[in-house]
Amino acid sequence: MKRKIHPSRLIVIAFTAVIVFGAALLSTPWVNTTGKPTNFVDALFTATSAVTVTGLGTLDTQNYWNMYGHWIIAILIQIGGFGIVGFATLLGYLVEGRVSLSARLSAKAETGASSSPEIKKVIFGILKMMALFEFMVFALLFWRLSTHYGYNFIDAIGHGAFHAVSSFNNAGFALYSDSLMRFVTDGWILLPIALSVIFGALGFPVLNEIWDRAKAKIGQQQGRQMPSQWSLNSRIVLWATLILLATGTVFLALAEWNNNATIGTLDPVAKLLNSFFAAVMPRTAGFNSVDTTAMTDASLLGTNILMFIGGGSASTAGGIKIGTAVILLYIVYTEIRGETAVNIGNRRLPRSIQRQALTIITLTSLFVLSATMYFRLTTDFSLDRILFEVLSAISTVGLSAGLTASCDDAGKLVLTALMFIGRVGTVAVATSLALRQSKRHFEYPREKPLIG
């Protein structure tokens, strides 16, 4: 009897295969400007960074890779972004319907089958939505680069398309050595990219619900009834996103307002623009319009928090995810109040979801601490810079405090593993926990150890 592959293993196998294939392509001499084979560790790092939509790089994306290398990176970003969103979204649909359709959906999940018309609809919906957002950003960037900066037709298409793909997939790869610092005062470049990152970080389930409600509102005018309430997931993601963007913008503006090495010399409007941009990027894109290494310690700490949280589930963003962070806060709030059930709004959270959130947070924290200790022992970088780089890697952000560029091969492999774990690992863990729940037919006697 043929053994079935568990979805968590399927995710790991699929992404590993794409990364290795991408690394093999990037290691060839025809995709870089030197005409020589690329060190496989650097090729592997770049492929992993692209597929995990991170944006960290050991090589100068603008000057080292040629046009073919740039297109390979863009394709890997698109595959990685769609793959994670597809896997995570399908997981949500499968788990949601598994109670009433246990046998059929479990079989589909175990074998990776996608023959159901509903699942096909989900996949095509994701593709159409990604294509729509990327095209709109491409059109704006193409227009701005060709009319204001004098790019020729081919270059405007190439740069516009690359950054549209990179931004919506929250990758953070840029075709400029200084990321987007040359556009520090250009809202026509920074705002479309920032908005693309925000929408990409919301997640397909939220975007799909927004679209369905918009259609329902139009239909209501024609006599059709509009859905009465937003789903709990959408309420959590939308409200938390708004709060994080607002508080992040204000905090970074206050921390950097008089820092002449970042935004101190800009006019007030440009300061607010770049503070907003800097608050969006840890969601987790990795573009930067100011010098990240020159930011104050307070800004680095605030950015660390934003990177650790990340974006919405089933999105192109990384981090522990907004839903996980909000659930943790409500668990703490419930415990402080002495209540037994964790409620968000008018909904009660299952205990299984609480355990999954705690598991993801604990595992991510352990990986962060382990990698931070490793780099502290093997490099001369300060602890705050190391923590920033480690969080950027495992949260698949792509912002750098300078550590990545100076790493030896062993350090690059550690960061490669962090990017892979941060992107694929959390989805694989969530899949494993959600689809493989076993019931114990007996219970041990209860005993309470001392806490606190």
Helices and strands as residue ranges (DSSP letters): H 7-26, G 29-31, H 40-51, H 61-64, H 67-97, H 102-111, H 117-147, H 153-168, G 181-183, H 187-202, H 204-220, H 232-256, H 268-280, G 281-283, G 292-294, H 297-309, H 322-337, E 343-344, E 347-348, H 351-378, H 383-394, G 404-406, H 409-420, I 421-425, H 426-435
